[in-house]
Amino acid sequence: MGVVGLVARAELRRRWLGALVLSLVVGIAGGAVLTAVAGARRTSTAFDRFVSESRPADALVNVPDASLVDEIERFPEVEALAQLSTVAAVPDVDGYFAVGASVDGRYGITVDRARLVVGRRADADAVDEVTLPESTARELGLAVGSRLRLLTFTPEQVALLQGEEADVEPAGPEVMVTIVGIERHPTDLSAPGEGAMVLTPAFHRAYADRIGEFEGKFLAVRLAGGRADLPGFVERTKRLAGPGTDVGFDPVGFESAGIDDSLGVLTIGLVIFAVVAGLAGLVAVGQALGRQAFAAAADHLALRSVGASRRQRFLALLVPAIPIAVAGAAAAVGIALVASPLMPIGIARRAEPDPGLAVDGLVLGLGFASVVVLVVALAALSAARVHRLADRPAVGGEPGSRAAPSAIVERLRRGGFSPPAVAGVRMALEPGRGRNAVPARPALVGAAVGVAGLIAALVFAASLDRLVTTPRLYGWNWDVAAGGPGLEDEYLL
């Protein structure tokens, strides 16, 4: 083992506690940055991943002839479809509430796969179970275990209603359903819409002959090319149905611009936090490495006396920082992994399809390498400075000592400031001499960066809170949206 290895091992054995603490400082600072960066990536993609996993329908198709379903399913544009019926039922609650039922059991599985939030999914063979969308449950004040009464219309009553007979009271079977779960759809995160619920295939089989259908049966269709395939799909379906056959098409979509804007703000906030935390961490770690290098400077003269070269003396100061860098980088990765369940934040947390522990290999891999490189670079700068100072002629018997006071201290002294004031400034700005020297300027820079980072974080948090709690600031300057099903215009009051 060469002189560099011997000195490095001796230094680590002698200062192992300080090295351990410094590794923890590196780990905490690096972990905060990696957590924020990984969280920013996760936040920015949460809604897109949620939509992709949900496999939402692109169109609802009102098919007058059930024999066309198999042909439509074989269209090249069709990726998946599910058949639904519109149940002529009125839930015994205030407000508009659309009711449907799955006919073939594919809705919620191959199309519109919602994320379960609370409870369980309704049993497809249970007549009286239902899973409610989150926005519907919130609007109606319902929870898992709540029971809901459905007032229904018979097929004959539906014919009267469609004939514009307004005075028709529900005379069909009264059905009690139990909410067994709450699920989240992408539409639950966008602008609030009308309430809706989809009952089980067992409900459809049990009541198809006794409860009417307001608008017949629909196909919820997911297109392979998304909305871009809609014109071709519509044209092909019309040709299949033939002239004179009325086929209704209702493109399905949701407004995501507001969500994208919110995610953009949250992502930028996390990036800003990562930058501020990174700068503060660099200053803090650089200051600690500088102290460590200054503490080891006393050995520099001894190494020079026994014939160690300049390169060996420089490496003797640098090498002890390498294990600290590696251990700190490993700790940073570990902290980022442990903290990953805290991400994403805000609305992205509701959209995240895979909450909990997340391993972002790109961020963690590059982060580990970056932490090692940056810590070693900071150690190299500190070692170079100590190496340069230690090679200067000794003053007062210690290498690198300098008798010249700080220029600011001199100006204060000459300006007639009191001795306590001059002494206080001297203690704050002058690094000291010899083995008692400390990196005063990095400490001041670190304190300034830390205070600036804290102020920036508080200002950003306060600004973001005011933005999200004041709708008029992001364009929502109305109190009531007046409109209804079938109306082309919506009036914002």
C-alpha distance (Angstrom), angle and dihedral (degrees) to the residues before:
residue distance angle dihedral
M1 . . .
G2 3.81 . .
V3 3.76 127.9 .
V4 3.81 91.5 -95.7
G5 3.81 92.6 56.4
L6 3.79 92.8 45.7
V7 3.79 92.9 50.6
A8 3.83 92.6 44.2
R9 3.80 92.6 51.1
A10 3.78 91.9 46.8
E11 3.80 90.9 49.1
L12 3.81 92.7 50.5
R13 3.82 92.3 47.2
R14 3.77 90.9 49.4
R15 3.80 96.0 45.5
W16 3.83 101.4 27.8
L17 3.80 93.8 131.0
G18 3.79 92.2 52.3
A19 3.81 90.1 46.5
L20 3.81 90.3 51.2
V21 3.79 92.5 49.9
L22 3.79 91.0 47.2
S23 3.82 90.3 50.8
L24 3.80 88.8 53.5
V25 3.81 90.8 49.7
V26 3.81 89.6 51.6
G27 3.81 90.2 46.9
I28 3.79 94.7 49.8
A29 3.80 94.0 46.0
G30 3.80 93.1 44.0
G31 3.80 92.3 43.0
A32 3.80 91.6 54.3
V33 3.80 90.9 51.7
L34 3.82 94.9 45.3
T35 3.80 91.4 46.7
A36 3.81 91.0 52.5
V37 3.82 94.3 45.2
A38 3.81 93.7 47.0
G39 3.80 88.8 44.3
A40 3.81 91.1 51.8
R41 3.81 90.9 52.7
R42 3.79 90.9 46.5
T43 3.80 92.5 46.3
S44 3.80 94.5 49.8
T45 3.82 93.6 52.9
A46 3.82 100.7 34.4
F47 3.80 97.8 98.4
D48 3.81 95.2 43.2
R49 3.80 89.8 50.7
F50 3.79 90.3 47.0
V51 3.80 91.7 52.8
S52 3.80 91.9 45.9
E53 3.79 92.5 51.0
S54 3.81 92.6 44.3
R55 3.82 92.1 57.3
P56 3.83 93.0 -151.9
A57 3.79 121.8 -158.1
D58 3.80 117.5 -102.3
A59 3.81 96.3 -156.2
L60 3.79 143.8 10.6
V61 3.80 112.6 -138.0
N62 3.80 122.3 -162.5
V63 3.81 102.9 -147.6
P64 3.83 115.0 -166.9
D65 3.81 93.7 -166.8
A66 3.82 119.0 51.5
S67 3.80 90.1 -157.8
L68 3.82 88.8 72.1
V69 3.81 93.8 63.5
D70 3.81 96.5 82.9
E71 3.81 91.6 48.0
I72 3.81 92.2 48.7
E73 3.80 91.2 49.9
R74 3.81 89.3 58.5
F75 3.81 93.4 55.5
P76 3.82 111.0 120.1
E77 3.81 90.6 -128.0
V78 3.82 92.7 57.2
E79 3.79 116.8 92.4
A80 3.81 96.4 171.2
L81 3.78 140.1 -20.9
A82 3.78 140.2 -169.5
Q83 3.80 129.2 -159.5
L84 3.81 119.5 -128.3
S85 3.78 135.4 -179.4
T86 3.80 125.1 -147.8
V87 3.79 104.7 -127.1
A88 3.80 116.4 -144.8
A89 3.77 93.4 -132.8
V90 3.78 135.0 127.4
P91 3.81 116.1 -154.8
D92 3.79 112.0 -134.0
V93 3.81 92.8 -113.9
D94 3.79 136.4 96.9
G95 3.79 117.6 -89.6
Y96 3.79 137.4 26.9
F97 3.78 114.6 -47.9
A98 3.82 122.6 174.1
V99 3.81 117.3 -148.0
G100 3.78 126.5 -158.7
A101 3.78 137.8 162.8
S102 3.77 133.5 -144.3
V103 3.80 111.0 -115.2
D104 3.80 102.4 -172.6
G105 3.83 100.5 24.3
R106 3.80 93.8 -116.1
Y107 3.79 98.3 106.3
G108 3.79 108.8 102.1
I109 3.81 91.4 20.3
T110 3.81 109.9 58.1
V111 3.82 95.4 11.5
D112 3.83 129.0 34.0
R113 3.79 97.0 6.4
A114 3.79 102.5 -172.7
R115 3.78 124.9 -158.7
L116 3.80 112.7 -110.3
V117 3.81 110.2 -125.4
V118 3.80 104.2 173.4
G119 3.80 134.0 6.6
R120 3.80 122.2 -4.7
R121 3.77 138.9 -60.3
A122 3.77 118.8 -87.2
D123 3.80 115.0 -95.5
A124 3.81 108.2 -109.6
D125 3.83 89.1 -140.5
A126 3.83 94.4 50.6
V127 3.79 116.3 96.0
D128 3.80 96.3 -163.4
E129 3.83 103.3 44.7
V130 3.79 128.5 94.7
T131 3.79 138.4 172.3
L132 3.80 112.7 -143.2
P133 3.81 128.2 -148.4
E134 3.79 111.2 -110.8
S135 3.80 95.2 -117.7
T136 3.81 91.7 50.4
A137 3.80 93.0 49.3
R138 3.81 90.8 48.0
E139 3.81 93.3 48.1
L140 3.81 92.9 49.8
G141 3.78 96.7 38.2
L142 3.82 92.6 -120.9
A143 3.79 127.0 148.1
V144 3.78 139.5 179.7
G145 3.80 107.4 -59.9
S146 3.81 94.8 27.6
R147 3.79 116.3 131.5
L148 3.79 122.1 -139.9
R149 3.80 127.6 -162.8
L150 3.81 118.2 -141.6
L151 3.80 119.3 -155.1
T152 3.80 108.1 -157.0
F153 3.79 140.1 -163.9
T154 3.78 124.2 -136.1
P155 3.83 120.3 -124.0
E156 3.82 88.5 -103.8
Q157 3.80 91.6 53.4
V158 3.79 90.8 49.8
A159 3.81 88.6 56.3
L160 3.81 88.9 53.5
L161 3.80 91.7 48.8
Q162 3.78 91.4 50.0
G163 3.80 87.2 51.0
E164 3.82 87.3 60.9
E165 3.79 94.0 -103.6
A166 3.80 99.7 152.2
D167 3.81 102.0 -179.4
V168 3.80 99.4 73.4
E169 3.79 121.6 130.9
P170 3.83 119.7 -155.5
A171 3.82 108.2 -94.6
G172 3.79 100.8 165.9
P173 3.79 126.2 102.4
E174 3.77 116.3 -56.8
V175 3.78 108.4 -127.4
M176 3.80 127.4 -164.3
V177 3.80 114.6 -154.7
T178 3.79 128.0 -173.7
I179 3.80 122.7 -139.2
V180 3.81 104.1 -129.3
G181 3.80 98.3 169.7
I182 3.80 146.5 11.6
E183 3.79 117.9 -137.0
R184 3.78 134.0 -171.2
H185 3.80 124.6 -132.9
P186 3.83 126.0 -174.7
T187 3.81 87.2 -108.6
D188 3.82 89.1 61.2
L189 3.81 87.8 68.5
S190 3.80 97.3 46.9
A191 3.79 129.1 63.3
P192 3.82 112.9 -33.5
G193 3.78 112.9 -95.5
E194 3.78 138.4 -176.9
G195 3.78 119.3 -58.8
A196 3.78 118.2 -99.5
M197 3.78 141.9 172.6
V198 3.81 133.7 -172.2
L199 3.79 117.2 -149.4
T200 3.79 126.3 -151.0
P201 3.83 129.3 -85.9
A202 3.81 86.9 -112.6
F203 3.81 89.3 60.8
H204 3.80 90.4 51.6
R205 3.80 92.5 50.0
A206 3.80 92.6 46.9
Y207 3.82 98.3 47.4
A208 3.82 106.7 23.5
D209 3.82 92.0 107.9
R210 3.82 97.0 39.8
I211 3.82 102.3 42.0
G212 3.77 121.3 54.9
E213 3.80 130.1 -133.5
F214 3.78 120.0 -121.0
E215 3.80 96.1 -153.0
G216 3.78 105.3 5.6
K217 3.78 122.5 -118.4
F218 3.77 128.4 -25.5
L219 3.76 136.1 -162.2
A220 3.80 116.7 -137.5
V221 3.80 99.9 -150.1
R222 3.79 127.9 -165.7
L223 3.81 112.0 -161.5
A224 3.79 123.1 -145.7
G225 3.80 92.2 -132.2
G226 3.78 96.3 36.4
R227 3.79 120.2 -132.2
A228 3.81 89.8 -17.5
D229 3.83 89.3 72.2
L230 3.80 93.4 51.5
P231 3.86 99.0 93.9
G232 3.81 92.3 50.2
F233 3.79 91.7 45.1
V234 3.82 92.3 50.3
E235 3.79 92.4 49.2
R236 3.81 93.2 48.0
T237 3.83 91.9 48.1
K238 3.81 92.4 50.3
R239 3.80 91.1 51.0
L240 3.81 90.0 49.9
A241 3.81 93.1 49.8
G242 3.79 91.7 48.9
P243 3.80 131.8 -137.2
G244 3.76 116.7 -45.4
T245 3.81 94.2 23.8
D246 3.78 113.3 119.7
V247 3.83 111.8 -136.9
G248 3.79 116.3 178.6
F249 3.80 120.7 -144.7
D250 3.78 124.4 -168.2
P251 3.82 115.7 179.9
V252 3.78 109.6 -139.9
G253 3.76 120.6 -143.6
F254 3.75 144.7 129.9
E255 3.77 135.7 -139.4
S256 3.79 108.9 -100.6
A257 3.81 100.4 164.5
G258 3.80 92.6 92.1
I259 3.79 91.2 47.5
D260 3.80 91.4 49.0
D261 3.80 90.4 50.5
S262 3.81 91.4 49.9
L263 3.78 91.7 48.9
G264 3.80 89.8 48.7
V265 3.81 91.4 54.8
L266 3.81 91.9 47.7
T267 3.80 92.0 47.2
I268 3.80 92.7 50.4
G269 3.79 89.6 48.2
L270 3.80 91.7 54.3
V271 3.80 91.4 46.8
I272 3.81 90.7 51.3
F273 3.79 89.8 49.4
A274 3.81 90.4 49.8
V275 3.81 91.6 51.1
V276 3.81 93.8 47.7
A277 3.80 92.6 44.6
G278 3.79 90.1 47.2
L279 3.80 93.6 51.5
A280 3.79 92.5 46.0
G281 3.80 89.9 47.5
L282 3.79 92.4 50.0
V283 3.78 91.4 52.0
A284 3.81 93.6 45.8
V285 3.80 94.0 46.7
G286 3.80 91.9 42.9
Q287 3.78 90.1 52.5
A288 3.81 91.9 49.4
L289 3.80 92.4 47.3
G290 3.79 89.3 49.1
R291 3.79 90.9 53.8
Q292 3.79 90.1 48.9
A293 3.80 91.9 49.8
F294 3.81 92.3 47.8
A295 3.80 89.9 49.6
A296 3.81 89.8 54.5
A297 3.80 93.9 46.9
A298 3.80 92.2 91.5
D299 3.81 88.8 71.3
H300 3.78 91.1 54.6
L301 3.81 95.6 80.4
A302 3.81 91.3 47.6
L303 3.81 91.3 52.4
R304 3.79 90.5 49.6
S305 3.81 89.9 49.5
V306 3.83 92.3 55.8
G307 3.80 91.8 50.2
A308 3.81 103.1 -97.0
S309 3.80 111.9 161.6
R310 3.80 123.4 -121.5
R311 3.81 89.9 -105.2
Q312 3.81 92.1 51.5
R313 3.78 91.8 48.2
F314 3.81 90.9 49.3
L315 3.82 92.5 48.7
A316 3.80 90.7 47.2
L317 3.80 87.1 62.1
L318 3.83 94.2 42.1
V319 3.82 105.4 42.0
P320 3.85 96.6 66.2
A321 3.81 87.9 62.4
I322 3.83 93.8 59.0
P323 3.84 96.0 73.8
I324 3.79 88.0 45.3
A325 3.81 90.1 52.9
V326 3.81 93.9 48.4
A327 3.81 93.9 44.9
G328 3.80 91.5 45.7
A329 3.81 92.0 49.1
A330 3.81 90.7 50.2
A331 3.81 89.6 49.4
A332 3.82 90.2 49.2
V333 3.81 91.0 53.7
G334 3.80 90.6 47.5
I335 3.80 92.6 49.4
A336 3.82 90.9 48.2
L337 3.81 90.3 52.4
V338 3.80 93.6 47.6
A339 3.82 91.4 46.5
S340 3.83 94.9 45.8
P341 3.85 93.0 94.6
L342 3.82 86.7 65.2
M343 3.80 88.0 66.6
P344 2.95 143.5 118.1
I345 3.79 105.5 37.7
G346 3.78 137.4 -151.6
I347 3.79 118.6 1.2
A348 3.80 89.4 -12.7
R349 3.79 88.1 67.9
R350 3.81 89.5 60.3
A351 3.79 91.0 47.1
E352 3.81 96.7 46.1
P353 3.83 105.6 115.8
D354 3.80 93.9 -164.1
P355 3.82 108.1 39.1
G356 3.76 123.0 -179.0
L357 3.79 130.3 41.9
A358 3.81 112.7 13.4
V359 3.79 129.6 -175.3
D360 3.80 112.9 -152.5
G361 3.79 100.2 -171.8
L362 3.80 94.5 -171.7
V363 3.81 95.2 52.7
L364 3.80 94.8 40.3
G365 3.81 94.4 45.7
L366 3.79 95.8 46.2
G367 3.80 89.8 39.2
F368 3.80 92.8 54.8
A369 3.80 91.7 49.8
S370 3.81 92.7 44.0
V371 3.80 93.5 51.0
V372 3.80 91.5 50.4
V373 3.81 92.9 47.5
L374 3.81 94.7 45.5
V375 3.80 94.9 47.0
V376 3.80 91.9 47.6
A377 3.82 89.6 47.1
L378 3.80 91.3 51.5
A379 3.79 89.7 47.3
A380 3.80 89.7 50.4
L381 3.81 91.2 52.7
S382 3.80 91.5 49.5
A383 3.80 91.7 45.6
A384 3.80 91.5 49.3
R385 3.79 91.6 51.1
V386 3.80 93.7 47.9
H387 3.80 90.3 43.3
R388 3.81 90.5 53.4
L389 3.81 94.4 46.3
A390 3.80 94.1 44.8
D391 3.79 91.6 55.7
R392 3.80 91.8 57.6
P393 3.79 119.5 100.3
A394 3.80 112.1 -82.3
V395 3.78 121.2 -106.8
G396 3.77 117.0 -165.1
G397 3.80 92.1 5.0
E398 3.80 97.1 -65.0
P399 3.77 126.7 101.8
G400 3.72 117.9 -110.0
S401 3.79 95.4 11.1
R402 3.76 116.5 151.6
A403 3.76 126.0 -162.7
A404 3.82 97.3 -164.7
P405 3.81 111.4 105.9
S406 3.79 124.6 -139.4
A407 3.81 114.5 -75.2
I408 3.80 90.0 -127.9
V409 3.80 90.9 52.8
E410 3.82 89.9 50.7
R411 3.81 91.7 51.6
L412 3.79 91.5 49.8
R413 3.79 91.5 48.5
R414 3.79 92.6 49.3
G415 3.81 90.9 44.3
G416 3.77 91.5 63.7
F417 3.79 99.5 -108.8
S418 3.78 116.5 161.6
P419 3.82 119.0 -90.2
P420 3.85 92.9 -113.8
A421 3.81 90.6 54.5
V422 3.81 92.8 47.6
A423 3.80 91.5 46.2
G424 3.81 91.7 49.6
V425 3.80 93.4 50.9
R426 3.82 90.3 45.7
M427 3.82 91.0 53.8
A428 3.80 90.5 48.7
L429 3.81 98.8 46.1
E430 3.79 108.2 28.0
P431 3.81 116.0 79.5
G432 3.78 95.0 -149.2
R433 3.78 126.9 -128.3
G434 3.76 138.1 -74.7
R435 3.77 120.7 -18.7
N436 3.80 90.9 -11.7
A437 3.80 92.1 58.7
V438 3.81 116.9 119.8
P439 3.83 131.2 -170.7
A440 3.79 97.2 -104.3
R441 3.80 98.4 170.8
P442 3.83 95.3 53.7
A443 3.80 87.7 50.1
L444 3.80 90.8 54.7
V445 3.79 92.1 45.4
G446 3.80 90.0 48.7
A447 3.78 92.0 51.5
A448 3.81 91.3 47.9
V449 3.81 93.0 48.4
G450 3.79 91.0 46.3
V451 3.80 93.2 51.7
A452 3.81 91.5 44.2
G453 3.80 90.8 49.4
L454 3.79 92.1 49.4
I455 3.80 91.8 49.3
A456 3.82 91.5 46.6
A457 3.81 91.8 50.1
L458 3.81 92.7 48.3
V459 3.81 93.0 46.9
F460 3.81 92.1 47.8
A461 3.83 92.4 47.6
A462 3.81 91.7 49.0
S463 3.81 91.8 47.2
L464 3.81 92.4 48.3
D465 3.81 91.5 48.1
R466 3.80 91.2 51.4
L467 3.80 90.9 48.4
V468 3.80 96.2 51.8
T469 3.82 93.6 42.3
T470 3.82 94.9 48.0
P471 3.84 107.0 62.0
R472 3.81 94.6 -174.4
L473 3.80 89.1 66.2
Y474 3.81 90.5 65.5
G475 3.80 96.1 39.6
W476 3.81 102.8 -88.3
N477 3.79 96.6 123.8
W478 3.80 99.7 146.8
D479 3.80 131.3 89.3
V480 3.82 103.1 -157.6
A481 3.81 134.2 29.8
A482 3.83 108.2 -150.8
G483 3.77 117.1 -162.5
G484 3.75 141.7 88.8
P485 3.80 147.0 -149.0
G486 3.78 111.7 -49.7
L487 3.79 95.7 17.3
E488 3.78 115.9 123.6
D489 3.79 95.5 -156.1
E490 3.77 129.4 56.8
Y491 3.78 119.1 -158.2
L492 3.80 118.1 -146.0
L493 3.80 112.6 -155.3
